[in-house]
Amino acid sequence: MEIFIDSADVKEIQEAWDMGVIDGVTTNPSLAAKTGRNYDETIKEIATIVDGPISAETISLDFEGMMKEATHFAKMHK
């Protein structure tokens, strides 16, 4: 079983990662908005913390937009 933190708070993510209690991160634009930070910048920072899966929700609702965002996000982290 893998444990993912559902957050865009990089301090919270860093603490959980350092404790070794998470395997990855799930985040979305609403969570990033609550932190007052830019979504892309938040994902990039999360990618510097987590050496594991990061699930980033798209903003677009149509297939083409989702694929464009997914390709963009995929370039941020292995």
RABELHU-V208040 format. One record per pair of residues at least 4 apart in sequence whose C-alpha atoms are under 8 Angstrom apart, sorted by sequence separation. I is the first residue (numbers start at 1). GAP is how many residues later the second one is. D is the distance in Angstrom with one decimal. If there is no record, write none. Layout:
{{I & GAP & D} {I & GAP & D}}
This chain:
{{9 & 4 & 6.2} {10 & 4 & 5.9} {11 & 4 & 6.2} {12 & 4 & 6.3} {13 & 4 & 6.0} {14 & 4 & 6.0} {15 & 4 & 6.2} {16 & 4 & 6.4} {17 & 4 & 6.3} {27 & 4 & 6.5} {28 & 4 & 6.5} {29 & 4 & 6.1} {30 & 4 & 6.4} {31 & 4 & 6.9} {32 & 4 & 6.6} {33 & 4 & 6.2} {37 & 4 & 7.4} {38 & 4 & 6.1} {39 & 4 & 6.3} {40 & 4 & 6.2} {41 & 4 & 6.2} {42 & 4 & 6.1} {43 & 4 & 6.2} {44 & 4 & 6.6} {45 & 4 & 6.7} {46 & 4 & 6.1} {47 & 4 & 7.2} {50 & 4 & 7.8} {61 & 4 & 6.9} {62 & 4 & 6.1} {63 & 4 & 6.1} {64 & 4 & 6.2} {65 & 4 & 6.2} {66 & 4 & 5.9} {67 & 4 & 6.1} {68 & 4 & 6.3} {69 & 4 & 6.1} {70 & 4 & 6.0} {71 & 4 & 6.6} {72 & 4 & 7.2} {73 & 4 & 7.5} {74 & 4 & 7.1} {7 & 5 & 7.7} {8 & 5 & 7.6} {16 & 5 & 5.8} {17 & 5 & 5.8} {27 & 5 & 7.6} {32 & 5 & 5.9} {33 & 5 & 7.4} {37 & 5 & 6.6} {60 & 5 & 5.2} {61 & 5 & 6.6} {7 & 6 & 7.1} {16 & 6 & 6.2} {17 & 6 & 7.8} {32 & 6 & 6.8} {33 & 6 & 7.4} {60 & 6 & 5.3} {32 & 7 & 5.6} {47 & 7 & 7.5} {59 & 7 & 7.4} {5 & 8 & 7.2} {58 & 8 & 5.9} {60 & 9 & 7.7} {29 & 10 & 6.0} {32 & 10 & 7.0} {59 & 10 & 8.0} {5 & 11 & 8.0} {28 & 11 & 7.9} {58 & 11 & 6.3} {13 & 12 & 7.8} {58 & 12 & 7.1} {43 & 13 & 7.6} {5 & 17 & 6.5} {56 & 17 & 7.4} {3 & 18 & 7.3} {4 & 18 & 5.5} {7 & 18 & 7.1} {3 & 19 & 5.0} {4 & 19 & 5.7} {5 & 19 & 6.6} {6 & 19 & 6.0} {7 & 19 & 6.5} {8 & 19 & 5.7} {2 & 20 & 7.4} {3 & 20 & 5.3} {4 & 20 & 4.7} {5 & 20 & 4.9} {6 & 20 & 4.7} {7 & 20 & 5.3} {8 & 20 & 7.4} {2 & 21 & 5.8} {3 & 21 & 6.7} {4 & 21 & 4.9} {5 & 21 & 6.1} {6 & 21 & 5.6} {7 & 21 & 7.9} {2 & 22 & 7.8} {4 & 22 & 6.3} {9 & 22 & 7.9} {8 & 23 & 5.4} {9 & 23 & 7.4} {7 & 24 & 6.2} {8 & 24 & 5.1} {7 & 25 & 7.9} {25 & 25 & 7.7} {9 & 26 & 6.5} {24 & 26 & 6.6} {8 & 27 & 7.1} {24 & 27 & 7.7} {25 & 27 & 8.0} {27 & 27 & 7.7} {24 & 28 & 5.1} {25 & 28 & 6.5} {26 & 28 & 5.8} {27 & 28 & 6.2} {28 & 28 & 5.6} {29 & 28 & 7.0} {23 & 29 & 6.0} {24 & 29 & 4.8} {25 & 29 & 4.8} {26 & 29 & 4.5} {27 & 29 & 5.1} {28 & 29 & 4.8} {29 & 29 & 7.6} {47 & 29 & 7.0} {23 & 30 & 7.1} {24 & 30 & 5.6} {25 & 30 & 6.1} {26 & 30 & 6.1} {27 & 30 & 6.4} {28 & 30 & 7.2} {29 & 30 & 6.9} {43 & 30 & 8.0} {47 & 30 & 5.7} {24 & 31 & 8.0} {26 & 31 & 8.0} {10 & 32 & 7.4} {17 & 32 & 7.5} {44 & 32 & 6.1} {13 & 33 & 7.5} {17 & 33 & 6.9} {43 & 33 & 7.6} {44 & 33 & 7.7} {8 & 34 & 6.8} {8 & 35 & 7.9} {10 & 35 & 7.3} {14 & 35 & 6.3} {10 & 36 & 6.3} {13 & 36 & 7.8} {14 & 36 & 7.9} {8 & 38 & 8.0}}
